[in-house]
Amino acid sequence: MDNVTHTIFAATLARTPLARAGRGTTAALIIASNAPDIDIVATATSLSGAFWQMANPPQEVTALYRSDPRMAHAVFEIEPRVRRVLTAMLKGTLGE
């Protein structure tokens, strides 16, 4: 589901007896209903940042990686790795 659906669902719940829980109930429900999406964004951001550092080392290190076949695995594309990790995370989150 998308964030709009999550938010509408949480706002609907806030109109039930849950609203008696006190001030801030609606905000708490909206935040909680969108939390899985926040986890996905946080994971994608942190992975991309870490992988960017590894995939873009200084020129000297890059030259070393490319010159030694035993170190060829150190040169990689960021997008496929981030996609693979996020896909696994989403499948786990969705229970697939």
C-alpha positions as CSV (number, residue, x, y, z in Angstrom):
1,M,0.0,0.0,0.0
2,D,1.1,3.6,-0.5
3,N,1.5,6.3,2.1
4,V,-1.8,7.9,1.3
5,T,-3.6,4.6,2.0
6,H,-1.7,4.1,5.2
7,T,-2.5,7.6,6.3
8,I,-6.2,7.4,5.5
9,F,-6.4,4.0,7.3
10,A,-4.8,5.5,10.4
11,A,-7.1,8.6,10.3
12,T,-10.0,6.2,10.1
13,L,-8.8,4.3,13.1
14,A,-8.4,7.5,15.0
15,R,-12.2,8.0,14.7
16,T,-12.9,4.7,16.6
17,P,-12.7,4.3,20.4
18,L,-8.9,4.4,20.0
19,A,-9.3,8.2,20.0
20,R,-10.1,8.0,23.7
21,A,-6.5,7.0,24.3
22,G,-5.6,10.7,24.6
23,R,-4.0,13.6,22.8
24,G,-1.7,12.7,20.0
25,T,-3.4,9.4,19.2
26,T,-4.1,10.4,15.6
27,A,-0.5,11.5,15.0
28,A,0.8,8.3,16.6
29,L,-1.4,6.1,14.5
30,I,-0.4,7.9,11.3
31,I,3.3,7.6,12.1
32,A,3.0,3.9,13.1
33,S,1.0,3.1,9.9
34,N,3.8,4.6,7.8
35,A,6.7,3.2,9.8
36,P,7.5,0.2,7.4
37,D,7.9,2.7,4.5
38,I,10.3,4.8,6.7
39,D,12.4,1.7,7.4
40,I,12.7,1.1,3.6
41,V,13.8,4.6,2.9
42,A,16.3,4.6,5.8
43,T,17.7,1.3,4.6
44,A,18.0,2.4,1.0
45,T,19.7,5.7,2.0
46,S,22.2,4.1,4.4
47,L,23.1,1.3,2.0
48,S,23.6,3.7,-0.9
49,G,25.8,5.9,1.2
50,A,28.0,3.0,2.4
51,F,28.2,1.4,-1.1
52,W,29.0,4.7,-2.7
53,Q,32.1,5.0,-0.5
54,M,33.2,1.4,-1.3
55,A,32.4,1.7,-5.1
56,N,34.2,5.0,-5.5
57,P,37.6,4.7,-3.8
58,P,40.5,7.1,-4.5
59,Q,42.1,6.7,-7.9
60,E,45.1,4.9,-6.6
61,V,43.0,2.3,-4.9
62,T,40.8,1.9,-8.0
63,A,43.9,1.3,-10.1
64,L,45.1,-1.3,-7.7
65,Y,41.7,-3.1,-7.8
66,R,41.7,-3.2,-11.6
67,S,45.4,-4.3,-11.9
68,D,45.1,-7.3,-9.6
69,P,42.7,-10.0,-10.7
70,R,42.4,-11.2,-7.1
71,M,40.9,-7.9,-6.1
72,A,38.4,-7.6,-9.1
73,H,35.5,-8.4,-6.7
74,A,36.1,-5.0,-5.0
75,V,34.9,-3.1,-8.0
76,F,31.1,-3.3,-8.2
77,E,28.0,-1.5,-9.3
78,I,25.9,0.1,-6.5
79,E,22.4,-0.1,-8.0
80,P,22.2,-4.0,-8.3
81,R,23.4,-4.5,-4.8
82,V,21.1,-2.0,-3.2
83,R,18.2,-3.4,-5.3
84,R,19.0,-7.0,-4.2
85,V,19.1,-6.1,-0.5
86,L,16.0,-4.0,-0.7
87,T,14.1,-6.8,-2.5
88,A,15.1,-9.2,0.2
89,M,14.0,-6.8,2.9
90,L,10.6,-6.2,1.2
91,K,10.0,-9.9,0.7
92,G,10.8,-10.4,4.4
93,T,8.6,-7.5,5.4
94,L,5.7,-8.8,3.3
95,G,6.2,-12.4,4.4
96,E,6.9,-13.7,0.9
